[in-house]
Amino acid sequence: MKKYLLLDADGVTIPASTYFSTRYANEFGIPVEILLPFFKNEFLECQIGKKDLKEVLGKYLQSWQWNKSIDDLLQYWFEDGAMPVADIMAVVKMARDEGTQTYLATDQEKYRAEYLWNTLVLCKHFDGSLFSHVIGSCKNDPVYWTRVLQLLGNPDPSEVEFWDDDEKVVAVAKNAGIDAHFFTTAEEFKRLVLVSCNHIK
């Protein structure tokens, strides 16, 4: 039995959705090229806790033609299709019932992290969270995994199972010794996790 089960958020725990920049551009008629500079620069710093999303967004509202508050923008952003996948949550519960510790391992700035954890109440499904903004690096950085193992109490990396829908992230985790898997379907996820939890012999 694995001691730890780590799951990505978008594309695993909650369904993958259209990128916010693409959705916003389509709905408001703003060229996506106007939105991308923010996401390729300052947003990345928000994800590792170096900048505050609300503080940096203000200077972009005019070019994005957003005439409401920043809080309204974040609500519009975060509420898009963000509901946990019932089949995934059922497997997480089974793993927890078997004694496996479960964690949400995801690249998030602090406001969406709070939304996922408390508003969507993922805190009730997982034993803990491993948000990039707290750790100070993203999952595609080996430093993230070094710090994750430290936070978990320095277990043997092979005792940690991780699922993500980004193959590059999976490769980085594997290089750290993590038992990392590329997520494709809920059915495959369920089959392999239940095997590792000794539900299936």
C-alpha positions in Angstrom: 0.0 0.0 0.0 1.3 3.5 -0.8 1.6 5.8 2.2 0.7 8.9 0.2 -1.5 9.7 -2.8 -1.1 13.1 -4.4 -3.4 14.4 -7.1 -3.3 17.4 -9.4 -6.3 19.7 -9.4 -7.2 20.8 -12.9 -7.6 17.8 -15.2 -7.6 15.2 -12.4 -9.5 16.2 -9.3 -11.7 18.7 -11.2 -12.4 18.5 -15.0 -10.0 20.2 -17.4 -11.6 23.4 -18.7 -10.8 26.0 -21.4 -8.0 28.3 -20.4 -9.3 31.4 -18.7 -7.5 33.6 -21.3 -9.2 31.8 -24.2 -12.6 31.8 -22.5 -12.3 35.5 -21.6 -11.1 36.5 -25.1 -14.0 34.6 -26.7 -16.7 35.9 -24.4 -15.6 39.6 -24.3 -14.1 39.9 -27.8 -10.6 40.8 -26.5 -7.7 39.5 -28.6 -6.0 36.7 -26.5 -2.7 38.3 -27.3 -3.6 41.1 -24.9 -4.2 38.7 -22.1 -1.2 36.4 -22.5 1.6 38.7 -21.3 0.1 38.7 -17.8 -0.1 34.9 -17.7 3.4 34.4 -19.1 5.0 36.8 -16.6 3.4 38.1 -13.4 0.9 35.3 -13.0 3.7 32.8 -12.8 5.2 34.8 -9.9 1.8 34.7 -8.2 1.8 30.9 -8.5 5.0 30.7 -6.5 3.9 33.2 -3.9 6.2 36.1 -5.0 3.4 38.4 -6.0 -0.3 38.9 -4.9 -2.8 38.3 -7.7 -5.1 41.1 -6.6 -2.3 43.6 -6.4 -1.0 42.9 -9.9 -4.3 42.5 -11.7 -5.3 46.1 -11.3 -3.1 47.5 -14.1 -4.5 45.1 -16.6 -8.2 45.8 -16.1 -8.4 48.6 -18.6 -6.7 46.8 -21.5 -8.9 43.8 -20.7 -12.0 46.1 -20.8 -13.2 44.7 -17.4 -15.4 47.4 -15.8 -16.2 45.6 -12.5 -14.1 44.9 -9.4 -11.1 42.6 -9.1 -13.2 40.4 -6.8 -15.9 40.1 -9.5 -13.2 39.1 -12.0 -11.8 36.4 -9.7 -15.3 35.1 -9.1 -15.9 34.9 -12.9 -12.5 33.2 -13.3 -12.7 30.6 -10.6 -16.3 29.5 -11.0 -16.0 28.1 -14.5 -16.7 24.4 -14.3 -14.8 23.9 -11.1 -16.6 21.0 -9.4 -14.8 17.9 -8.1 -15.1 14.7 -10.2 -17.3 12.3 -8.1 -15.5 9.2 -9.3 -12.1 10.6 -8.4 -13.4 11.6 -5.0 -14.7 8.2 -4.4 -11.3 6.6 -5.0 -9.7 9.2 -2.8 -12.1 8.2 0.0 -11.3 4.5 -0.5 -7.6 5.2 -0.3 -8.0 7.2 2.9 -10.1 4.4 4.4 -7.1 2.1 3.7 -4.8 4.4 5.6 -3.2 6.3 2.7 -2.7 10.0 3.3 -4.1 12.0 0.4 -2.9 15.5 -0.8 -3.9 18.0 -3.4 -0.7 18.8 -5.3 -1.2 21.7 -7.7 0.2 24.9 -9.1 -2.1 27.6 -7.7 -1.8 31.2 -6.6 -3.3 31.9 -3.1 -6.8 33.1 -4.0 -7.7 30.2 -6.3 -6.0 27.8 -3.8 -8.3 29.1 -1.1 -11.3 28.8 -3.5 -10.5 25.2 -4.3 -9.7 24.2 -0.7 -12.5 26.0 1.1 -15.3 27.1 -1.3 -15.2 23.7 -3.2 -14.5 22.1 0.2 -11.7 19.9 -1.2 -10.4 20.2 2.4 -13.0 17.6 3.3 -11.6 15.1 0.8 -7.9 15.4 1.3 -5.6 15.2 4.3 -3.6 18.2 3.2 -2.6 20.5 0.3 0.7 21.1 -1.5 0.0 24.4 -3.2 2.8 25.9 -5.3 2.3 29.4 -3.8 3.1 28.0 -0.3 6.0 25.7 -1.4 7.6 28.5 -3.5 8.0 26.6 -6.7 5.9 24.9 -9.4 5.6 21.1 -10.1 7.8 21.4 -13.2 10.7 22.4 -10.9 12.6 19.6 -9.1 12.8 21.9 -6.0 9.0 21.5 -5.7 9.4 17.7 -5.2 12.3 18.1 -2.8 10.2 20.3 -0.6 7.2 18.1 -0.9 9.1 15.1 0.4 10.4 17.2 3.3 6.8 18.3 4.1 5.7 14.7 4.1 8.4 13.8 6.6 11.1 12.5 4.2 9.5 9.2 3.2 11.0 6.9 0.6 9.9 8.6 -2.6 8.6 5.3 -4.0 5.9 5.4 -1.2 4.4 8.5 -2.8 2.0 8.0 -5.7 1.2 11.1 -7.8 -1.2 11.7 -10.7 -1.1 14.6 -13.2 -2.4 15.3 -16.7 0.8 17.0 -17.7 3.4 14.6 -19.0 6.3 17.0 -18.3 5.3 17.4 -14.7 5.0 13.6 -14.4 8.6 13.2 -15.8 10.0 15.7 -13.2 8.3 13.9 -10.4 9.6 10.5 -11.6 13.1 11.9 -11.6 12.6 12.7 -7.9 11.8 9.0 -7.4 8.0 9.6 -7.0 5.7 6.9 -8.4 4.2 9.3 -10.8 1.5 8.6 -13.4 0.1 10.4 -16.4 -3.7 10.8 -15.9 -5.8 9.8 -18.9 -9.2 8.5 -17.6 -11.0 8.1 -14.3 -11.4 4.4 -15.0 -7.6 3.8 -15.4 -6.9 6.0 -12.3 -9.4 3.9 -10.3 -8.0 0.6 -11.4 -4.4 1.4 -10.6 -5.0 3.3 -7.4 -7.2 0.5 -6.0 -4.4 -2.0 -6.9 -1.9 0.0 -5.0 -4.3 0.2 -2.0 -4.8 -3.5 -2.0 -8.5 -3.4 -3.0 -7.6 -5.6 -6.0 -5.2 -8.5 -5.7 
